[in-house]
Amino acid sequence: MMAMKPDRERPRAAAGDFDLKRLQELLYRLIAAPCGVGEGLAANGGLPPGNLEAILNGDDRLSARERLEIYANAYFYRLLDVLKEEFAATLMIVGDVNFHNLVTGYLLEYPPTEPSILHAGRNLPAFIRTHSLSRRWPYLPDLARLERSLLEVFHGPAAPVLDASTMRQVPPHEWPALILRTHPASRILDLEWCVDLVMRAAEETGTRIEPPSGPTSVLVWRQGSRAHYRRLERGERAALALARDGVAFAMICEAIAAEATPDENPAALINRLLARWLSDGLVMAVGPWPASPAGAAS
Amino acid sequence: MSHCEFPALGFGVGLRRPHYSEIVDTHPRMDWFEVITENFMVEGGRPLEVLERVRERYPIVMHGVSLSIGSTDPINHDYLRTLDAMARRFEPAWISDHLCWTGVGGHNLHDLLPLPYAEEVVSHVAGRLREVQDILGRRILIENVSSYMAFACSTLTEWEFLGAVADEADCGILLDINNIFVNAFNHGFEAEQYIDSVPVERVKQFHLAGHQDHGRYLLDTHDHPVRAEVWRLYERAVRRFGAVSTLIEWDDRIPEFRELQAVADEGRSRCDSAMRGAAQPGIDAHR
Protein backbone atom coordinates (compact mmCIF):
# COMPACT_ATOMS: atom_id res chain seq x y z
CA MET A 1 0.00 0.00 0.00
CA MET A 2 2.75 2.43 0.90
CA ALA A 3 4.52 2.70 -2.43
CA MET A 4 7.50 4.97 -2.04
CA LYS A 5 8.15 7.64 -4.58
CA PRO A 6 11.71 8.18 -5.78
CA ASP A 7 13.48 10.73 -3.68
CA ARG A 8 13.70 14.10 -5.30
CA GLU A 9 16.52 16.55 -5.36
CA ARG A 10 15.82 18.92 -2.55
CA PRO A 11 18.09 21.30 -0.69
CA ARG A 12 18.97 20.13 2.79
CA ALA A 13 19.38 22.30 5.84
CA ALA A 14 22.96 22.35 6.98
CA ALA A 15 23.65 19.81 9.70
CA GLY A 16 23.14 21.29 13.12
CA ASP A 17 20.96 24.13 11.84
CA PHE A 18 18.24 23.04 14.17
CA ASP A 19 17.11 20.27 16.43
CA LEU A 20 13.34 19.81 15.97
CA LYS A 21 12.74 18.50 19.46
CA ARG A 22 14.58 21.38 21.13
CA LEU A 23 12.86 23.83 18.82
CA GLN A 24 9.41 22.53 19.72
CA GLU A 25 10.20 22.46 23.42
CA LEU A 26 11.36 26.07 23.26
CA LEU A 27 8.31 27.23 21.34
CA TYR A 28 6.05 25.35 23.71
CA ARG A 29 7.58 27.14 26.71
CA LEU A 30 7.23 30.53 25.04
CA ILE A 31 3.64 29.98 23.88
CA ALA A 32 2.45 28.52 27.19
CA ALA A 33 4.28 31.03 29.40
CA PRO A 34 1.60 32.29 31.83
CA CYS A 35 2.18 35.99 31.15
CA GLY A 36 3.04 35.77 27.47
CA VAL A 37 6.00 35.47 25.17
CA GLY A 38 7.90 38.37 26.76
CA GLU A 39 7.97 36.63 30.12
CA GLY A 40 8.86 33.38 28.43
CA LEU A 41 11.78 35.00 26.64
CA ALA A 42 13.02 36.62 29.83
CA ALA A 43 12.89 33.34 31.69
CA ASN A 44 14.30 31.21 28.93
CA GLY A 45 17.88 30.14 28.73
CA GLY A 46 17.35 27.98 25.66
CA LEU A 47 17.54 30.67 23.01
CA PRO A 48 20.54 30.72 20.73
CA PRO A 49 22.87 33.70 20.81
CA GLY A 50 21.13 36.66 19.25
CA ASN A 51 17.40 36.69 19.61
CA LEU A 52 14.15 35.10 18.51
CA GLU A 53 14.86 36.25 14.94
CA ALA A 54 17.52 33.55 14.78
CA ILE A 55 14.65 31.05 14.90
CA LEU A 56 11.61 32.79 13.45
CA ASN A 57 11.39 35.14 10.51
CA GLY A 58 10.14 38.62 11.28
CA ASP A 59 9.49 41.42 8.82
CA ASP A 60 8.46 45.07 8.82
CA ARG A 61 4.83 44.10 9.32
CA LEU A 62 5.27 41.69 12.24
CA SER A 63 8.32 40.91 14.32
CA ALA A 64 9.16 37.34 15.24
CA ARG A 65 7.92 38.00 18.75
CA GLU A 66 4.61 39.42 17.51
CA ARG A 67 4.12 36.37 15.33
CA LEU A 68 4.72 34.05 18.25
CA GLU A 69 2.37 36.10 20.41
CA ILE A 70 -0.48 35.28 18.04
CA TYR A 71 -0.04 31.64 19.05
CA ALA A 72 0.38 32.48 22.74
CA ASN A 73 -2.84 34.48 22.77
CA ALA A 74 -4.69 31.79 20.84
CA TYR A 75 -3.53 29.14 23.32
CA PHE A 76 -4.71 31.01 26.39
CA TYR A 77 -7.94 32.46 25.06
CA ARG A 78 -9.06 29.24 23.38
CA LEU A 79 -8.78 27.42 26.70
CA LEU A 80 -10.25 30.34 28.64
CA ASP A 81 -13.31 30.28 26.38
CA VAL A 82 -13.73 26.53 26.80
CA LEU A 83 -13.44 26.77 30.59
CA LYS A 84 -15.81 29.76 30.74
CA GLU A 85 -18.46 27.72 29.00
CA GLU A 86 -17.83 24.65 31.13
CA PHE A 87 -17.72 26.51 34.47
CA ALA A 88 -20.33 29.19 33.77
CA ALA A 89 -21.66 29.35 37.34
CA THR A 90 -18.16 29.49 38.81
CA LEU A 91 -17.40 32.34 36.41
CA MET A 92 -20.56 34.15 37.48
CA ILE A 93 -19.57 33.92 41.14
CA VAL A 94 -15.94 35.09 40.83
CA GLY A 95 -16.26 37.48 37.87
CA ASP A 96 -14.21 37.82 34.69
CA VAL A 97 -10.97 39.16 36.17
CA ASN A 98 -10.74 36.55 38.91
CA PHE A 99 -11.62 33.79 36.47
CA HIS A 100 -8.99 34.98 34.02
CA ASN A 101 -6.34 34.90 36.76
CA LEU A 102 -7.61 31.55 37.99
CA VAL A 103 -7.19 30.02 34.53
CA THR A 104 -3.74 31.57 34.15
CA GLY A 105 -2.58 29.76 37.27
CA TYR A 106 -4.46 26.60 36.40
CA LEU A 107 -2.87 26.18 32.99
CA LEU A 108 0.55 26.61 34.55
CA GLU A 109 -0.11 23.76 36.97
CA TYR A 110 -2.33 21.61 34.77
CA PRO A 111 -1.46 22.23 31.11
CA PRO A 112 -3.62 20.21 28.71
CA THR A 113 -2.29 16.77 27.91
CA GLU A 114 -5.17 15.00 26.17
CA PRO A 115 -6.05 15.05 22.46
CA SER A 116 -9.55 16.34 23.18
CA ILE A 117 -9.99 19.81 24.66
CA LEU A 118 -12.97 18.39 26.59
CA HIS A 119 -10.46 17.14 29.15
CA ALA A 120 -8.83 20.52 29.69
CA GLY A 121 -11.00 21.41 32.70
CA ARG A 122 -10.97 18.11 34.56
CA ASN A 123 -8.52 19.27 37.25
CA LEU A 124 -9.96 22.74 37.76
CA PRO A 125 -12.14 21.78 40.77
CA ALA A 126 -9.10 20.31 42.54
CA PHE A 127 -7.02 23.37 41.63
CA ILE A 128 -9.68 25.72 42.99
CA ARG A 129 -9.58 23.88 46.31
CA THR A 130 -5.97 25.06 46.75
CA HIS A 131 -6.56 28.54 45.28
CA SER A 132 -7.01 31.73 47.26
CA LEU A 133 -10.43 32.27 45.66
CA SER A 134 -11.80 29.43 47.77
CA ARG A 135 -11.07 31.48 50.90
CA ARG A 136 -13.37 34.23 49.64
CA TRP A 137 -15.91 31.70 48.30
CA PRO A 138 -15.42 28.46 50.29
CA TYR A 139 -18.14 26.67 48.31
CA LEU A 140 -16.33 27.28 45.01
CA PRO A 141 -14.59 23.85 44.83
CA ASP A 142 -17.93 22.10 45.28
CA LEU A 143 -19.57 24.29 42.65
CA ALA A 144 -16.81 23.63 40.13
CA ARG A 145 -17.01 19.92 40.88
CA LEU A 146 -20.74 19.93 40.18
CA GLU A 147 -20.22 21.77 36.88
CA ARG A 148 -17.44 19.43 35.78
CA SER A 149 -19.54 16.38 36.72
CA LEU A 150 -22.37 17.61 34.53
CA LEU A 151 -20.02 17.68 31.54
CA GLU A 152 -18.61 14.26 32.35
CA VAL A 153 -21.99 12.53 32.65
CA PHE A 154 -23.09 14.29 29.47
CA HIS A 155 -20.32 12.38 27.68
CA GLY A 156 -20.57 9.27 29.87
CA PRO A 157 -21.13 5.75 28.54
CA ALA A 158 -24.42 4.75 26.98
CA ALA A 159 -26.35 1.83 28.46
CA PRO A 160 -29.94 0.55 28.30
CA VAL A 161 -32.04 1.89 31.14
CA LEU A 162 -34.77 0.05 32.98
CA ASP A 163 -38.22 1.58 32.65
CA ALA A 164 -41.40 1.07 34.64
CA SER A 165 -43.23 -0.94 32.00
CA THR A 166 -40.38 -3.43 31.75
CA MET A 167 -40.24 -3.69 35.52
CA ARG A 168 -43.96 -4.41 35.66
CA GLN A 169 -43.49 -7.42 33.41
CA VAL A 170 -41.51 -9.14 36.15
CA PRO A 171 -43.59 -11.17 38.63
CA PRO A 172 -43.36 -9.42 42.04
CA HIS A 173 -41.97 -12.52 43.74
CA GLU A 174 -38.91 -12.29 41.47
CA TRP A 175 -38.12 -8.65 42.27
CA PRO A 176 -35.95 -9.29 45.33
CA ALA A 177 -33.39 -11.23 43.28
CA LEU A 178 -33.16 -8.70 40.46
CA ILE A 179 -29.72 -7.16 40.20
CA LEU A 180 -29.98 -3.42 39.66
CA ARG A 181 -27.14 -1.03 38.87
CA THR A 182 -27.06 2.71 38.51
CA HIS A 183 -26.52 3.98 34.99
CA PRO A 184 -22.83 4.51 34.19
CA ALA A 185 -23.54 8.11 33.16
CA SER A 186 -24.44 9.03 36.73
CA ARG A 187 -22.58 9.88 39.90
CA ILE A 188 -23.18 10.87 43.47
CA LEU A 189 -21.36 13.96 44.74
CA ASP A 190 -20.89 14.30 48.48
CA LEU A 191 -20.48 18.03 49.00
CA GLU A 192 -19.83 20.36 51.90
CA TRP A 193 -22.07 23.13 50.58
CA CYS A 194 -25.52 23.22 49.00
CA VAL A 195 -24.12 24.39 45.68
CA ASP A 196 -27.04 22.91 43.77
CA LEU A 197 -28.88 26.02 44.96
CA VAL A 198 -26.14 28.23 43.50
CA MET A 199 -26.37 26.43 40.17
CA ARG A 200 -30.13 26.64 40.10
CA ALA A 201 -30.12 30.37 40.84
CA ALA A 202 -27.45 31.00 38.20
CA GLU A 203 -29.29 28.98 35.57
CA GLU A 204 -32.83 30.09 36.23
CA THR A 205 -32.50 33.72 37.26
CA GLY A 206 -28.89 34.63 36.52
CA THR A 207 -28.44 35.63 40.14
CA ARG A 208 -25.72 34.91 42.65
CA ILE A 209 -26.63 33.45 46.01
CA GLU A 210 -24.56 32.35 49.00
CA PRO A 211 -25.41 28.72 49.75
CA PRO A 212 -25.84 27.24 53.22
CA SER A 213 -23.07 24.93 54.36
CA GLY A 214 -23.64 21.35 55.48
CA PRO A 215 -23.14 17.89 54.05
CA THR A 216 -25.17 17.48 50.90
CA SER A 217 -25.40 14.64 48.42
CA VAL A 218 -26.21 15.61 44.87
CA LEU A 219 -27.03 13.20 42.08
CA VAL A 220 -25.72 14.05 38.60
CA TRP A 221 -26.96 11.96 35.71
CA ARG A 222 -27.79 11.96 32.03
CA GLN A 223 -31.26 11.20 30.80
CA GLY A 224 -31.81 11.25 27.07
CA SER A 225 -29.46 13.89 25.74
CA ARG A 226 -29.37 16.12 28.81
CA ALA A 227 -27.37 16.15 32.03
CA HIS A 228 -29.38 16.75 35.22
CA TYR A 229 -28.69 17.25 38.92
CA ARG A 230 -30.79 17.11 42.05
CA ARG A 231 -30.39 16.83 45.78
CA LEU A 232 -30.73 13.23 46.97
CA GLU A 233 -33.61 12.41 49.27
CA ARG A 234 -33.12 10.69 52.57
CA GLY A 235 -32.66 7.00 51.94
CA GLU A 236 -31.44 7.46 48.38
CA ARG A 237 -27.75 8.11 49.08
CA ALA A 238 -26.99 4.72 50.69
CA ALA A 239 -29.20 2.75 48.32
CA LEU A 240 -27.78 4.30 45.14
CA ALA A 241 -24.25 3.92 46.43
CA LEU A 242 -24.92 0.22 46.86
CA ALA A 243 -26.34 0.02 43.35
CA ARG A 244 -23.22 1.53 41.76
CA ASP A 245 -21.65 -1.91 41.55
CA GLY A 246 -24.87 -3.82 40.97
CA VAL A 247 -26.78 -5.34 43.85
CA ALA A 248 -29.96 -7.37 44.45
CA PHE A 249 -33.10 -5.28 44.72
CA ALA A 250 -33.70 -6.81 48.17
CA MET A 251 -30.52 -5.19 49.47
CA ILE A 252 -31.51 -1.85 48.02
CA CYS A 253 -34.83 -2.16 49.82
CA GLU A 254 -33.07 -2.92 53.09
CA ALA A 255 -30.88 0.15 52.69
CA ILE A 256 -33.88 2.38 52.08
CA ALA A 257 -35.90 0.85 54.90
CA ALA A 258 -33.02 1.40 57.31
CA GLU A 259 -33.29 5.14 56.71
CA ALA A 260 -37.07 5.39 57.03
CA THR A 261 -38.31 7.45 59.96
CA PRO A 262 -40.51 5.75 62.60
CA ASP A 263 -43.63 7.37 61.21
CA GLU A 264 -42.79 6.47 57.63
CA ASN A 265 -43.97 3.33 55.84
CA PRO A 266 -40.76 1.72 54.46
CA ALA A 267 -42.63 0.00 51.63
CA ALA A 268 -44.14 3.29 50.52
CA LEU A 269 -40.73 4.97 50.60
CA ILE A 270 -39.21 2.14 48.55
CA ASN A 271 -42.02 2.32 46.00
CA ARG A 272 -41.73 6.08 45.68
CA LEU A 273 -37.94 6.07 45.26
CA LEU A 274 -37.97 3.19 42.79
CA ALA A 275 -40.64 4.95 40.72
CA ARG A 276 -38.54 8.09 40.68
CA TRP A 277 -35.38 6.23 39.62
CA LEU A 278 -37.23 4.49 36.82
CA SER A 279 -38.75 7.77 35.71
CA ASP A 280 -35.33 9.45 35.80
CA GLY A 281 -33.73 6.69 33.74
CA LEU A 282 -31.27 6.12 36.52
CA VAL A 283 -31.10 2.35 36.89
CA MET A 284 -30.39 -0.58 34.65
CA ALA A 285 -31.09 -4.26 35.17
CA VAL A 286 -28.07 -6.52 34.94
CA GLY A 287 -29.74 -9.81 35.87
CA PRO A 288 -31.03 -12.29 36.68
CA TRP A 289 -33.86 -11.37 34.37
CA PRO A 290 -36.70 -13.66 33.30
CA ALA A 291 -37.76 -11.64 30.25
CA SER A 292 -35.93 -9.36 27.86
CA PRO A 293 -34.78 -6.39 29.94
CA ALA A 294 -33.86 -4.25 26.98
CA GLY A 295 -34.75 -0.62 27.46
CA ALA A 296 -33.90 2.60 25.76
CA ALA A 297 -30.23 3.52 25.68
CA SER A 298 -29.34 6.72 27.46
CA MET B 1 -4.20 7.10 -5.74
CA SER B 2 -7.53 5.63 -6.74
CA HIS B 3 -10.78 7.55 -6.76
CA CYS B 4 -12.50 4.60 -5.08
CA GLU B 5 -10.25 5.24 -2.11
CA PHE B 6 -11.20 8.91 -1.96
CA PRO B 7 -14.50 9.22 -3.85
CA ALA B 8 -15.84 12.59 -4.96
CA LEU B 9 -18.49 13.29 -2.33
CA GLY B 10 -19.60 16.65 -3.66
CA PHE B 11 -20.10 19.62 -1.36
CA GLY B 12 -20.31 19.28 2.40
CA VAL B 13 -20.21 21.26 5.60
CA GLY B 14 -18.90 20.65 9.11
CA LEU B 15 -21.28 18.92 11.51
CA ARG B 16 -21.61 21.48 14.30
CA ARG B 17 -23.67 21.51 17.50
CA PRO B 18 -26.09 24.34 16.62
CA HIS B 19 -27.34 22.29 13.67
CA TYR B 20 -27.61 18.88 15.34
CA SER B 21 -31.39 18.92 15.84
CA GLU B 22 -32.18 20.33 12.41
CA ILE B 23 -30.01 17.74 10.66
CA VAL B 24 -31.27 14.78 12.69
CA ASP B 25 -34.92 15.81 12.59
CA THR B 26 -35.31 17.19 9.06
CA HIS B 27 -32.52 15.54 7.04
CA PRO B 28 -31.67 18.70 5.09
CA ARG B 29 -30.11 18.61 1.65
CA MET B 30 -26.33 18.18 1.95
CA ASP B 31 -23.91 15.86 0.14
CA TRP B 32 -21.77 15.00 3.16
CA PHE B 33 -20.57 16.10 6.59
CA GLU B 34 -17.12 16.46 8.09
CA VAL B 35 -16.76 15.91 11.85
CA ILE B 36 -14.00 17.04 14.17
CA THR B 37 -12.88 13.61 15.31
CA GLU B 38 -11.84 14.59 18.84
CA ASN B 39 -15.27 16.05 19.62
CA PHE B 40 -16.67 12.53 19.31
CA MET B 41 -13.93 10.75 21.25
CA VAL B 42 -16.29 10.33 24.19
CA GLU B 43 -17.95 7.33 25.77
CA GLY B 44 -21.54 8.21 24.97
CA GLY B 45 -24.21 10.86 25.02
CA ARG B 46 -25.73 13.28 22.59
CA PRO B 47 -22.75 13.84 20.22
CA LEU B 48 -22.34 10.13 19.47
CA GLU B 49 -26.08 9.62 19.12
CA VAL B 50 -26.23 12.48 16.64
CA LEU B 51 -23.28 11.14 14.70
CA GLU B 52 -24.93 7.72 14.44
CA ARG B 53 -28.12 9.28 13.13
CA VAL B 54 -26.26 11.49 10.67
CA ARG B 55 -24.18 8.57 9.43
CA GLU B 56 -27.35 6.62 8.63
CA ARG B 57 -28.18 9.16 5.92
CA TYR B 58 -25.00 10.94 4.87
CA PRO B 59 -21.38 10.12 4.09
CA ILE B 60 -19.04 11.50 6.73
CA VAL B 61 -15.33 12.29 6.85
CA MET B 62 -13.40 12.25 10.15
CA HIS B 63 -11.16 15.31 10.41
CA GLY B 64 -8.75 15.27 13.35
CA VAL B 65 -6.91 18.09 15.11
CA SER B 66 -4.65 16.21 17.51
CA LEU B 67 -2.71 13.63 15.52
CA SER B 68 0.28 15.97 15.94
CA ILE B 69 2.08 14.24 13.13
CA GLY B 70 4.96 16.71 13.22
CA SER B 71 5.66 16.45 16.93
CA THR B 72 8.85 14.92 18.24
CA ASP B 73 6.85 13.15 20.94
CA PRO B 74 6.22 9.45 20.37
CA ILE B 75 3.13 8.70 18.32
CA ASN B 76 0.14 8.48 20.66
CA HIS B 77 -1.02 4.90 20.19
CA ASP B 78 -3.95 5.30 22.59
CA TYR B 79 -5.21 8.09 20.37
CA LEU B 80 -4.76 5.93 17.28
CA ARG B 81 -6.63 3.03 18.87
CA THR B 82 -9.54 5.31 19.63
CA LEU B 83 -9.40 6.77 16.13
CA ASP B 84 -9.34 3.30 14.61
CA ALA B 85 -12.31 2.18 16.73
CA MET B 86 -14.27 5.25 15.66
CA ALA B 87 -13.44 4.61 12.03
CA ARG B 88 -14.66 1.02 12.30
CA ARG B 89 -17.88 2.16 13.96
CA PHE B 90 -18.74 5.09 11.70
CA GLU B 91 -17.07 4.05 8.46
CA PRO B 92 -15.99 7.48 7.27
CA ALA B 93 -15.21 7.97 3.60
CA TRP B 94 -11.70 8.86 4.79
CA ILE B 95 -9.71 10.25 7.69
CA SER B 96 -7.77 13.49 7.63
CA ASP B 97 -5.62 15.58 9.93
CA HIS B 98 -3.11 18.44 9.70
CA LEU B 99 0.49 18.83 8.63
CA CYS B 100 1.58 20.37 11.91
CA TRP B 101 2.49 19.70 15.51
CA THR B 102 0.09 20.39 18.38
CA GLY B 103 2.31 19.82 21.40
CA VAL B 104 5.46 18.34 22.84
CA GLY B 105 6.58 16.82 26.13
CA GLY B 106 3.16 15.23 26.59
CA HIS B 107 1.42 18.60 26.48
CA ASN B 108 -1.20 19.72 23.99
CA LEU B 109 -1.43 23.35 22.91
CA HIS B 110 -4.71 22.66 21.11
CA ASP B 111 -3.41 24.60 18.14
CA LEU B 112 -2.01 23.68 14.74
CA LEU B 113 1.60 24.84 14.73
CA PRO B 114 3.70 24.98 11.58
CA LEU B 115 6.89 23.05 11.06
CA PRO B 116 10.22 24.13 9.61
CA TYR B 117 10.17 23.35 5.90
CA ALA B 118 13.34 21.29 5.66
CA GLU B 119 14.36 17.91 4.30
CA GLU B 120 14.96 16.47 7.76
CA VAL B 121 11.44 17.38 8.76
CA VAL B 122 10.00 15.85 5.58
CA SER B 123 11.60 12.53 6.56
CA HIS B 124 10.47 12.85 10.17
CA VAL B 125 6.85 13.57 9.30
CA ALA B 126 6.62 11.14 6.38
CA GLY B 127 7.96 8.30 8.52
CA ARG B 128 5.35 8.96 11.17
CA LEU B 129 2.60 9.24 8.56
CA ARG B 130 3.53 5.88 7.11
CA GLU B 131 3.37 4.34 10.58
CA VAL B 132 -0.04 5.90 11.22
CA GLN B 133 -1.37 4.70 7.88
CA ASP B 134 -0.06 1.21 8.54
CA ILE B 135 -1.81 1.12 11.92
CA LEU B 136 -5.08 2.44 10.51
CA GLY B 137 -4.81 0.21 7.44
CA ARG B 138 -5.65 3.07 5.11
CA ARG B 139 -4.16 6.14 3.56
CA ILE B 140 -5.18 9.45 5.07
CA LEU B 141 -5.28 13.05 3.90
CA ILE B 142 -3.01 15.67 5.38
CA GLU B 143 -4.01 19.34 5.40
CA ASN B 144 -1.90 22.45 4.94
CA VAL B 145 -2.39 24.69 8.00
CA SER B 146 -2.73 28.45 8.31
CA SER B 147 0.31 30.00 9.98
CA TYR B 148 1.63 33.22 11.41
CA MET B 149 5.27 32.28 11.91
CA ALA B 150 7.92 30.81 9.62
CA PHE B 151 11.27 29.34 10.53
CA ALA B 152 14.63 30.80 9.68
CA CYS B 153 15.98 27.29 9.12
CA SER B 154 13.46 26.42 6.40
CA THR B 155 15.02 25.47 3.08
CA LEU B 156 11.85 24.57 1.18
CA THR B 157 8.75 26.53 0.28
CA GLU B 158 5.57 25.51 2.04
CA TRP B 159 4.19 23.89 -1.11
CA GLU B 160 7.43 22.00 -1.72
CA PHE B 161 7.26 20.74 1.86
CA LEU B 162 3.62 19.69 1.53
CA GLY B 163 4.22 17.88 -1.74
CA ALA B 164 7.38 16.20 -0.47
CA VAL B 165 5.69 14.90 2.69
CA ALA B 166 2.71 13.57 0.70
CA ASP B 167 4.99 11.90 -1.84
CA GLU B 168 7.29 10.36 0.72
CA ALA B 169 4.44 9.18 2.97
CA ASP B 170 2.25 8.21 0.00
CA CYS B 171 -0.73 9.99 1.54
CA GLY B 172 -3.31 12.33 0.07
CA ILE B 173 -3.64 16.08 0.50
CA LEU B 174 -6.55 18.02 1.90
CA LEU B 175 -5.87 21.39 0.32
CA ASP B 176 -7.25 24.29 2.35
CA ILE B 177 -7.66 27.14 -0.11
CA ASN B 178 -8.33 29.73 2.59
CA ASN B 179 -5.16 28.71 4.43
CA ILE B 180 -3.15 29.25 1.27
CA PHE B 181 -4.62 32.74 0.92
CA VAL B 182 -3.98 33.55 4.60
CA ASN B 183 -0.42 32.27 4.49
CA ALA B 184 0.33 34.06 1.21
CA PHE B 185 -0.55 37.34 2.92
CA ASN B 186 1.14 36.50 6.23
CA HIS B 187 4.38 35.28 4.67
CA GLY B 188 4.48 37.17 1.41
CA PHE B 189 4.25 34.61 -1.36
CA GLU B 190 2.01 34.13 -4.40
CA ALA B 191 -1.02 32.00 -3.60
CA GLU B 192 -1.37 31.12 -7.28
CA GLN B 193 2.13 29.68 -7.34
CA TYR B 194 1.22 27.48 -4.37
CA ILE B 195 -1.89 26.14 -6.15
CA ASP B 196 0.07 25.56 -9.33
CA SER B 197 2.84 23.64 -7.57
CA VAL B 198 1.01 21.08 -5.44
CA PRO B 199 1.12 17.58 -6.97
CA VAL B 200 -2.18 17.06 -8.77
CA GLU B 201 -2.58 13.37 -8.09
CA ARG B 202 -2.40 13.86 -4.29
CA VAL B 203 -5.22 16.37 -3.77
CA LYS B 204 -8.45 14.63 -2.72
CA GLN B 205 -10.34 17.30 -0.81
CA PHE B 206 -10.64 21.07 -0.55
CA HIS B 207 -11.45 23.23 2.45
CA LEU B 208 -13.04 26.65 2.08
CA ALA B 209 -13.53 29.09 4.96
CA GLY B 210 -13.54 32.70 6.01
CA HIS B 211 -10.94 34.60 8.01
CA GLN B 212 -10.44 37.89 9.84
CA ASP B 213 -8.34 40.75 8.48
CA HIS B 214 -6.26 42.22 11.29
CA GLY B 215 -4.49 44.67 9.02
CA ARG B 216 -0.95 43.45 9.51
CA TYR B 217 -1.97 39.81 9.29
CA LEU B 218 -4.91 37.57 8.43
CA LEU B 219 -6.30 35.26 11.11
CA ASP B 220 -7.87 31.96 10.10
CA THR B 221 -11.04 32.06 12.20
CA HIS B 222 -13.70 30.21 10.22
CA ASP B 223 -16.24 32.80 11.32
CA HIS B 224 -16.78 34.83 8.15
CA PRO B 225 -18.03 34.17 4.63
CA VAL B 226 -15.54 32.94 2.06
CA ARG B 227 -13.84 35.98 0.52
CA ALA B 228 -14.04 36.67 -3.20
CA GLU B 229 -10.27 36.23 -3.56
CA VAL B 230 -10.50 32.79 -1.96
CA TRP B 231 -13.33 31.81 -4.30
CA ARG B 232 -11.14 32.80 -7.24
CA LEU B 233 -8.30 30.67 -5.87
CA TYR B 234 -10.77 27.83 -5.47
CA GLU B 235 -11.77 28.09 -9.12
CA ARG B 236 -8.11 27.97 -10.07
CA ALA B 237 -7.69 24.90 -7.86
CA VAL B 238 -10.68 23.18 -9.47
CA ARG B 239 -9.22 23.81 -12.92
CA ARG B 240 -5.97 22.18 -11.78
CA PHE B 241 -7.15 19.39 -9.47
CA GLY B 242 -10.66 18.71 -10.74
CA ALA B 243 -13.96 18.52 -8.90
CA VAL B 244 -12.66 16.90 -5.74
CA SER B 245 -14.79 16.84 -2.58
CA THR B 246 -15.22 20.33 -1.13
CA LEU B 247 -16.03 21.26 2.45
CA ILE B 248 -17.24 24.60 3.81
CA GLU B 249 -15.75 25.20 7.29
CA TRP B 250 -17.62 27.48 9.71
CA ASP B 251 -16.70 27.06 13.37
CA ASP B 252 -17.59 30.30 15.11
CA ARG B 253 -20.52 32.71 14.76
CA ILE B 254 -22.13 29.80 12.95
CA PRO B 255 -25.01 30.86 10.70
CA GLU B 256 -28.29 29.11 10.05
CA PHE B 257 -27.96 25.81 8.23
CA ARG B 258 -29.73 27.17 5.15
CA GLU B 259 -26.97 29.76 4.83
CA LEU B 260 -24.36 26.98 4.82
CA GLN B 261 -26.42 25.21 2.18
CA ALA B 262 -26.28 28.39 0.11
CA VAL B 263 -22.48 28.58 0.45
CA ALA B 264 -22.16 24.93 -0.54
CA ASP B 265 -24.39 25.63 -3.55
CA GLU B 266 -22.20 28.56 -4.52
CA GLY B 267 -19.20 26.25 -4.35
CA ARG B 268 -20.96 23.76 -6.59
CA SER B 269 -21.83 26.45 -9.09
CA ARG B 270 -18.29 27.86 -9.17
CA CYS B 271 -16.86 24.36 -9.44
CA ASP B 272 -19.11 23.54 -12.40
CA SER B 273 -18.14 26.78 -14.14
CA ALA B 274 -14.46 26.20 -13.52
CA MET B 275 -14.70 22.64 -14.80
CA ARG B 276 -16.48 23.77 -17.95
CA GLY B 277 -13.78 26.37 -18.50
CA ALA B 278 -10.90 24.04 -17.76
CA ALA B 279 -8.74 22.69 -20.52
CA GLN B 280 -10.07 19.16 -20.80
CA PRO B 281 -6.74 17.44 -21.48
CA GLY B 282 -5.33 18.90 -18.29
CA ILE B 283 -8.31 17.75 -16.30
CA ASP B 284 -8.45 14.35 -17.91
CA ALA B 285 -4.83 13.76 -17.14
CA HIS B 286 -5.61 13.09 -13.49
CA ARG B 287 -9.20 11.92 -13.54
Interface residues (C-beta under 8 A of the other chain):
Chain A: M1 M2 A3 M4 K5 D7 R8 R10 P11 R12 A13 D17 F18 L20 K21 L23 Q24 E25 L27 Y28 I31 A32 E53 A54 I55 L56 N57 D59 R61 L62 A64 R67 L68 I70 Y71 A74 Y75 R78 L79 P111 P112 T113 E114 P115 S116 I117 L118 A120 F154 H155 G156 P157 A158 A159 P184 A185 R222 S225 R226
Chain B: E38 N39 M41 V42 E43 G44 G45 R46 P47 L48 E49 S66 S71 T72 N76 Y79 W101 G103 V104 G105 G106 H107 N108 L109 H110 D111 L113 L115 P116 A118 E119 E120 V121 V122 H124 R130 Q133 D134 R139 Y148 M149 A150 F151 A152 C153 S154 T155 L156 E160 A164 D167 E168 A169 D170 N186 H187 G188 R216 Y217 L219
